[in-house]
Amino acid sequence: MKASKVKHKVSQLQRMYKGKKLSFDLSIQRKENIWDVKRQSMFIHSVLAGYPIPNLFATKDENVFYLLDGKQRLSSIFAFLNDEYALSFADTSKPKVDDIEVEGLTFTQLSDGFQQRIKEYQFEIDVVEEISQSEIEDIFCRLNNGVPLRPIETTRALLGKSALEFVENLAKVPFFQDKLNLSKAARNHFVDQELVLQILALLNDPKTGFGKKDMKEFVEKLRDDHERDRFKSQFTNVCFYLNEAFPSEKEKLLRKVHIPMLFKLTLDMQHRKIDIPAEMFGEWAKGFLQSPPEAYVEAYTSGSAKKENVQKRLRIMNEEFEKHFNVKVRGESANAGDEVEASVETVEGK
């Protein structure tokens, strides 16, 4: 590991970012919009008022700086320079700059002196080169007060650029964007991408769990381009069906813990050519998720990622589905390529 320090003005950093010489694209990094406007505003005030601000931290590869720490600071200041928000402080605290009120002002509404003060502000950057992925993870952990990386953060770092882009794109399909019960905060912490990986892992191996070891083994497979093509076809077909099955936006019942089971069940239906109208499937699924069997609830309240609990939820959901529609989706013949003709016209009394 080789370490050094450099200094750059905000205006220089903005040019570097636009010229792709400064990147936020390290997979281990968080998304740009973690900070709300009030926190962004307090940071801008710190710059204007001369408060101390921690150094940025970056790796360097082929003359490109990849930010490890400071993404929220730089994305906030770049957004302010672009007039994307006005300064807004807490109701009880409206700090001034040089005894001048700045509340409610965008960058272009500031005085020329204040604008120049922001553009001329100089960040010190700690730069490391010749560094391994494990060292990057260790540094990131230490910079974040020793808080270990969440499993999805480690997994994203292992995916590599092309596989990560693949997962990010799947998380943007309409069903995922419009129907899942995931908060903005959850998406900012990559829970949607974590869910995509869990679904793909289950489609790849119906006997898997979602623990760290299982997911690490699956990620190695996902780096293969040919495997991704197969997964994409299966994933998008299921999404299309489920998007019709749940017509309401932001369906509260579609929680993370249920989605992989619904995906696997739907895929098995498709492989067996079980022709159940999407609307009918959706009505059954809502009823199941509103009042699931006690054993199913136990399987997601006591270690939902454990293999035995993943398998238990999948088994119980399948059993209830088979009982309701009087069809068979389980067994060896439910694997890809083993198709069985079946259809459901109506279900009386269900």
N, C-alpha and C positions, 0 to 999 in steps of 0.2 A: 504494500500500500504506500502510495506517495501522496503527501499532503502539502498544500500551499494556501496562500491567501491572496485574493484580488479585491479591488474596489471598483464598483461601477455605479454611475448615476442612474436614476430612474429612467431618464430619457434614453440612455444607452441600452439599458435592459429592455426597454420597450422595443427599440430597433432590433435588438438581438432576437427577441421573441418573434417579431414579425418576419425576420429573415431566417427563422428556424435554426438559429445558433443558440437559443435557449429553449429548453423543452420541459414541459410538465408531464411527459409521457411515460415516466417510469411506472410500471404496473403496480408497484408497491404504494404509489401515492394515492391520496384521497381525491375526490372530485373537487372541482373549483368552487362550487356553491355551498360549501359547508357553513360558512359564516353568514349570518343574517345582516341586514343593512345597518342595524345599530352597532354591531361589532365591527363591521367594515368602517363605519363612520368614526368610531373611536380610534381605529388604527390611523385613518387619515389625519385625525386631529393630533395624534402622537407625532406624526411626521411634521405637520405644520408648526406645532408648539415646541418641537425639539426634545421630546421625551426619548429616553433610550429605547432602542429596538434591537432585538437579538439578531445575530448574524444569520445570513442564509447559508445553506449547506447544499453542495452539489457534487455530483461526479462529473468527470469530463472524459469524453471519448471522441476522437477525431474532430477536435475543435468545437464540439457541441457540449454545452452545459446541461446536464439533466438534474433538475432540482430534486433534492431529497427532503429538505425541510425549508419551508417558507413559501410554499405554493399558495396558501390562503392570503398571505401578505401581498405577494406580487399580483395575483389574480384580482384582488380587491383594488389595488392601486391602478392597475391597467383598466379595470372597468370604470373607475372614477374618472380617469383621464378621457375615457370615451363617452362621458356624460350618461352612463348607464344607471346611475342613481344619484339622488341628492342626499346631503348629509342629514342624518336623522339620529338624534341622541335620545336617551331615556328621558321620560317626562320630568323626572326630578333632577336631571343633570344636563345642562346645555352649556358645555364649556366654550369659552371664547378663545380667540387667538389674537394676541396683542390687544386685548380688550375690545375686539371686534366680533360681532355676532356672525356665525357662519352656518347656523341651523337652517336647513332647507335649501342650501345652495348647491348647485352642480359645479363641476370643475370650471366650466366656461363662465359661470356667474361669479367666481372668485375674482379678487383684484389681480392685476398682472403680477404684483409682487408675490402674492400667495401661490399663484400658478407656477411661477418660476421657482419658488421654494420647494414645491413638490417635485418638479422635473429635475431640479439640481440635487435633490437629496441623494446621498451616497450610501449604498449598501456595501457592507463588507461580506465577502463570500468565502467560506471555507471550502476548498476544492480538494477532492481526493481522486486519484487516478490509479490505474492498475489494481482494480479492486474486484473481488469475486462476488457472486450473488449472495452467498451466505454472509459475507462481510457487510454488504449493503443492508441486509435484513437486521444484522446486529446493530449497525449504526442507527438505523431507523428506530429500533426499539429503544436505544439509549437516548436518542433525541426526544422521544416521546415519554420521558420520565420513567423509563424502564417498563412501560406497559407492553406486554408481549403482543405480537401481531395476532389479529383474529385469524382463524383458519382460512377464511376466504381471501384475506390479504396475502397470506403465504401462497395459497393456491394460484392466485392471479400472477404472482411473481414467477411461478414455475411454468405457467402456460406458454410463455413465449409470445411474441407480438402477433403472429398470424392466428394462433389458437385463441388468444385473448380477444382479438377483433371479432372472431367467429362467435364467441360467447356473448360479447357486447351486442352484436347485431341480432342474435336470437332474442335477447332480452328486450328488444325494441319492437317485436311483432305486436300487432294490435291486441291480441288476447292478453299478453303480458303487460302492455302499457295501459290498457283501458279497463280490464276486468279484475285483476288481482287486488286483494286487500293488503296492499303494501303502502306504508306511509312514505312521504318524501324523505324523511330521515333514514328510513330503512334502505331506500334506493341509493341515497348518498353514501351509505356504508356497504353498497354492493350486494345487498340481500337478494335482489332480483337476479344478479349474475350467479350467486351461490345456488339459487334455486334452479337455474338453467343447468348448472353442472350436476346437481343431484338428479334431475330428470334424465339427463343424458347417461349418467352412470347407471341408473336403473334400467333404462332402455338397453344399455349395453350388456348388463348382467343382472337379471331379475333377482339374484340371490345376494346382491350387495347390500352394504350398509352405507351410511354417510359419514362415518368417522374419518379421522385424519389419514389413517393408513389406506383405507379403501379409496378415498378421493385422490390421494397421491398416485396410487397405482393407475387409476383411471386417467388422470391428467397426462400421463406418459402416452397413453393410447390416443388421446385426443390431439396430440401434436402431429399425428399422421394425417395428411391431407385427404387420403382416400376414406378413412374412417369418418372424417368430418362431413364428407359428401353424403354418406349414408345416414348419419345422424340428422343432418339438415332436412332431408326428405321426410323422415319419420316425424320429426319435431313439428315441421310446418303443417303436415297433414293433420296431426292431432290438434294443433292450435286452431286450425280452420274449423274443425268440428266443435271444439269446446267454445269457440267464440260464438257460434250459433246456439249452443246449448245454454249459454248464460248471456242473454241479450242485454241485461241491465249493466250499466257501467258501475265499476267499483263494487262488485258483489262482495258483501261483507263476509259471506261464508267461505270465500276462496282464500283461505289463509295458507301461509307457506307450508305448514305441516301436512296439508291435504293434497297439494297440487301434484307431487310426483306419483301418488297413488292413482289419482284421476287420469294422469297421462298414461301410465302403464296399463290401466284397465281399458282405456280407449284404444290404445295401440293393439292390445290383444283382441278387442272386438273387431278392429279393422283386418287383422291378420286372419281371423276366422270368418270374415265376411258376415258378421252378425249385424243385420241391418235394422238398427233402432233409430228412429228419427231423433235428431239432436234435441228438439224441444222436449221429447219424452224422457230422454236421458237426463237432461238438465233438471226436470221436475223430480225425478228419482234422486239425483245427486243432492239437490237442495234438502229434500226430506231426510236423507241419510246424514248429511252434515249438520242439520239442525238438531237431530236427536240420535247421535251415534251410539252403538252399543258400549257398555261400560268398559269392556276389554279393549276396545279401540281407543277410548279416551286415556286409559292407563298407559297405552303404548306410545302416546305422544306427550304425556305429562311426566314420564320418568325416563328421560334420556332419549329424545326423539331420533337422534342420529345413530344410536346403537343398531347394529345389524339385526338383532332379534326383534327390536321394536319396529324397525322399518318393515321387516318381513311380516310381523304380526298385523300391522295396519293394512298392508297390501292383501293379506289373506282374508281378513275380516271384511274389507270392502268388497272383494271379489265374491265372497260367500253371500253377502247380502244382495249383491247385484244378481247373482245367479238365481237366488231364491225368488227375487221379485219378478224377473223376466222369464224364468224357467228356461234358461240357456246355460251353456257350459263355456267358460272362458279359460279355465285353469287346466293344467296338465301339460304334458310334453307337446301335444299337438297345437298348443297355443303359441309355440315359437314361430319366428318369422319363417315363411315359406310353407308352413303346415296349415293350410286354409280349409275351413269347414264351412259349408253353406248353412246359413241360419238366418231367420228373419223374425221380426216381431211386428205384427200388424196392430194389435190392441192389447192392452192389459187391463182386464176388468177387475174392479174392486181393489185396485192397488192405491 
